[in-house]
């Protein structure tokens, strides 16, 4: 089994180019945005602008504003709107590092797949191993799972 990890201090993350490639493999469009907190709007970015922007977001629609924070639950929280927004967000597979599309993108792009604080690496382990990704300050390694008590 092939697993993507971050092999330097900083943290897992994909570059905008890798995010766009991953979206393409998933059959989705990919649009980049920067969120303006003052005006509470999404500002469209080109992929070149996203490469130099500290905090960018990727969505599968050209107008994420229409999907965010319009409906609220009885307590005034934005649960239903945020669930709708999750459907249009481009997932970076941080929760599934064995995703075959992610592995293919990292293989294809090499260092160009790295986010600003990442050095992504493919680690191969036997399929039957029960594993976890352990990290310290963003530097990750694969560890065989075992019992834990806290």
Secondary structure, DSSP 8 states (H G I E B T S, - for coil): -EEEEE-SSS---B-HHHHHHHHHHTT---EEEEEETTTTEEEEE-HHHHHT-SS-EEESSS-GGGGSS----TTS--HHHHHHHHHHB----TT-TT-HHHHHHHHHHGGGGB-TT--EEEEE--TT--EEEEEETTEEEEEE------
